[in-house]
Amino acid sequence: MRNAVALCFVVGAVAASATVSAHHGYAGFFDPKDRTVAVEGDLVGLVYGNPHVVMTIRSADSSVYTVTWQAARWVERQAHVTKSTFRVGDHLIIVGAPSRDPASHDVTRVREVRRPADGWSWRDSGEFRRPGA
């Protein structure tokens, strides 16, 4: 019986760690210190929830980008962004790490967000390579 309980515990721990590792895996994206992109367009969707804040941006050429920011709680505390900071229709410029897949329009590890209409901006204090640099 003890062995069965121990085995269940080990299997559960391994499964949980695999899930956490997969959830926070950035292998499919460039490191922001090596490469970033700037996505500019209108906010057409915003999911402010668990596990991350996800923004959908439509660029001038009608390409649609999915930008995955941090966890909502982190975004509130560190970037001082709340559910009411952005509204669908806002024109935004977002700098983050692009996918390694050239066909993908996914961006993560956000380093900068700007809203030119009113001059609002947030910038990560960590190092990152500016787009085009």
C-alpha positions as semicolon CSV with decimal commas, in nm:
position;residue;x (nm);y (nm);z (nm)
1;M;0,000;0,000;0,000
2;R;0,282;0,240;0,088
3;N;0,445;0,176;-0,247
4;A;0,119;0,251;-0,430
5;V;0,080;0,583;-0,244
6;A;0,442;0,676;-0,313
7;L;0,403;0,585;-0,680
8;C;0,088;0,799;-0,709
9;F;0,269;1,091;-0,549
10;V;0,567;1,060;-0,785
11;V;0,346;1,028;-1,094
12;G;0,141;1,331;-0,983
13;A;0,453;1,540;-0,920
14;V;0,601;1,451;-1,259
15;A;0,274;1,531;-1,436
16;A;0,242;1,866;-1,258
17;S;0,598;1,969;-1,337
18;A;0,552;1,876;-1,704
19;T;0,242;2,095;-1,721
20;V;0,418;2,391;-1,561
21;S;0,718;2,347;-1,789
22;A;0,501;2,332;-2,099
23;H;0,294;2,631;-1,989
24;H;0,600;2,852;-1,946
25;G;0,801;2,712;-2,235
26;Y;0,935;2,982;-2,464
27;A;1,138;2,753;-2,688
28;G;0,919;2,848;-2,982
29;F;0,997;3,218;-2,938
30;F;1,308;3,429;-2,968
31;D;1,474;3,564;-2,653
32;P;1,393;3,938;-2,632
33;K;1,764;4,006;-2,581
34;D;1,826;3,860;-2,928
35;R;1,522;3,967;-3,131
36;T;1,198;4,157;-3,091
37;V;0,927;4,281;-3,325
38;A;0,697;4,579;-3,307
39;V;0,333;4,502;-3,378
40;E;0,126;4,810;-3,459
41;G;-0,247;4,810;-3,508
42;D;-0,590;4,830;-3,354
43;L;-0,694;4,626;-3,055
44;V;-0,975;4,396;-3,171
45;G;-0,982;4,159;-2,874
46;L;-0,871;4,156;-2,513
47;V;-0,883;3,867;-2,269
48;Y;-0,782;3,988;-1,927
49;G;-0,773;3,671;-1,726
50;N;-0,609;3,354;-1,620
51;P;-0,345;3,259;-1,702
52;H;-0,239;3,560;-1,913
53;V;-0,354;3,885;-2,063
54;V;-0,402;3,817;-2,436
55;M;-0,447;4,095;-2,690
56;T;-0,555;4,051;-3,050
57;I;-0,418;4,322;-3,280
58;R;-0,519;4,387;-3,642
59;S;-0,243;4,566;-3,834
60;A;-0,290;4,809;-4,124
61;D;-0,244;4,523;-4,374
62;S;-0,524;4,328;-4,195
63;S;-0,283;4,073;-4,043
64;V;-0,405;3,956;-3,704
65;Y;-0,150;3,913;-3,424
66;T;-0,199;3,736;-3,093
67;V;0,005;3,903;-2,819
68;T;0,036;3,710;-2,494
69;W;0,147;3,927;-2,203
70;Q;0,207;3,816;-1,845
71;A;-0,041;3,690;-1,588
72;A;-0,318;3,940;-1,520
73;R;-0,206;3,991;-1,160
74;W;0,151;4,069;-1,274
75;V;0,024;4,311;-1,540
76;E;-0,180;4,494;-1,274
77;R;0,100;4,516;-1,019
78;Q;0,406;4,566;-1,236
79;A;0,271;4,750;-1,541
80;H;-0,020;4,920;-1,359
81;V;-0,256;4,804;-1,632
82;T;-0,613;4,717;-1,536
83;K;-0,909;4,578;-1,727
84;S;-1,010;4,933;-1,819
85;T;-0,669;5,059;-1,941
86;F;-0,728;4,942;-2,299
87;R;-1,046;4,938;-2,504
88;V;-1,125;4,758;-2,827
89;G;-1,038;5,005;-3,103
90;D;-0,730;5,150;-2,927
91;H;-0,435;5,186;-3,162
92;L;-0,134;5,019;-2,995
93;I;0,231;4,954;-3,064
94;I;0,358;4,645;-2,883
95;V;0,718;4,522;-2,873
96;G;0,779;4,159;-2,783
97;A;0,947;3,836;-2,880
98;P;0,823;3,683;-3,207
99;S;0,762;3,318;-3,273
100;R;1,047;3,127;-3,437
101;D;0,789;3,009;-3,694
102;P;0,790;3,277;-3,966
103;A;0,428;3,195;-4,058
104;S;0,309;3,260;-3,702
105;H;0,163;3,589;-3,584
106;D;0,220;3,512;-3,216
107;V;0,417;3,747;-2,994
108;T;0,503;3,697;-2,628
109;R;0,744;3,820;-2,361
110;V;0,611;4,174;-2,408
111;R;0,869;4,445;-2,342
112;E;0,688;4,764;-2,441
113;V;0,333;4,885;-2,501
114;R;0,244;5,230;-2,637
115;R;-0,084;5,403;-2,715
116;P;0,008;5,701;-2,938
117;A;-0,334;5,868;-2,914
118;D;-0,274;5,988;-2,559
119;G;0,096;5,914;-2,509
120;W;0,036;5,631;-2,261
121;S;0,326;5,385;-2,247
122;W;0,482;5,108;-2,045
123;R;0,830;4,968;-2,087
124;D;0,993;4,672;-1,920
125;S;1,299;4,776;-1,723
126;G;1,492;4,468;-1,839
127;E;1,724;4,454;-2,135
128;F;1,587;4,380;-2,478
129;R;1,690;4,432;-2,838
130;R;1,491;4,708;-3,007
131;P;1,317;4,601;-3,329
132;G;1,543;4,655;-3,628
133;A;1,855;4,696;-3,411
